[in-house]
Amino acid sequence: MTPSLALIHTQFGPYHLARLRSLRAHYPGPVYAIQLADQEALRDWTVDADADLITVATGTLESLSPGAIAQSLVQQLDRLRPDALVIAGYHHPAMRAAFTWARRQGAKTVLLSDSQGRDRPRNPLLEALKGAWLRRHCDAALVAGSRAAAYVEQLGLPSDRLWRGYDVVDNGQFSTPLSLPEVNPHFLYVGRLSPEKNLRRFLQAYDRYRQQAEAIAWDLVMVGSGPQEAELQTLAQQLDLTVHWAGFQQLADLPAYYRAAAALVLPSLSEPWGLVVNEAMAAGLPILASTQCGCVPDLVFPGINGALFSPWDVEQLADVLLRFSQRSPCQRQQMGQASQGLIAHYTPDHWAIALTDCVLFVLGDRRPERP
């Protein structure tokens, strides 16, 4: 019988379900999809009720006892007895309990990670302890891209145990015939309204851009919600900016926002990857991104499909906005086409193929064949 696999997330959202469907189509054995809870405080996802998930605890993850969740997860693993565990991160105690269970039972483990070393301060002692723990508990990893691979390798996992392609979306959900807005092109932001997204500086840069562009300045649409929402709206009023606040939108409603925009702007100070970049590229948008975003070495190429800027430099971001808005519709369309070409291999199927190869490799059934 083909070895079984348990895929463990804190919660399955739309992105995870698209990947899960592909994994079940590609992996030759049973796939158990386990979520720690059916809700998370930072997410308000609407998900398919028929996704065949195993839910460890009902309620909001942050309000539940981590110890109780860990104990219940171990009970589920004792019942299922998977041969391999694919675990999304190790921050939550239940995830670490899953790694420990696998080590004791002789099961293999694959870490899913998009963490990078450069987007936040790191304590050398804690990093050393983390690396020692990872080397002891983890057999391989599926990481997001080059920065995530470098970080996990820095922690001590050998490069021949790393596969890439973790952060993907269902490109088909966002792909549309390429066409630029005929009237009122605008910049688009999609994401949480929270400090790590650097949105105060973004609004300040947008203000300076409008002063320079004057009557031909583009509008700005902000999609998302979060703890800074009222603060940012107040700042926009103080700067006398007309910003269109769209609020939180479910995944199914996002394609219309991408379709109407001329470019996505992601100004984050801390961004492990940036799945909204995948979405926007699949929709045929150029990308204006902070150099702190984990995806930029792999997905954003200045002058080809977008531009990069320092998240701390308001003047530089204002100049990027101005220069991009001065490009011709034909130039912008070419950049959008480049985005679609670059993102074409970042799909749930490619994710499932890479993960299947990784799992079968650690189980000893296959030599690595990285796509």
Protein Blocks (a to p, Z undefined) as FASTA:
>chain_A
ZZddddddfbdcfklmmmmmmmmmmpmbdcddddfbfcdfkbccdcdfklopadfbgcjf
klpcfklmmmmmmmmmmmnopabdcdedjkbmklmmmmmmmmmnopacddddfbdfklpc
cdfklmmmmmmmmmmmpgbdcdfblmlmmmmmmnopafklccehkbccdfklmgccdddd
fbhpadddeddddfklopmmmmmmmmmmmmmnmmmpccdddedddjklmmmmmmmmmnop
acddebjadfklmmmmmmmpmbdcdfbfbdfkopmlmmmmmnopacdddfklmklmmmmc
ghklgccddfklmklmmmmmmmmmmpcfklmmmmmmmmmmmmmmmcfklmmmmmmmmmmm
mnopaccddZZ
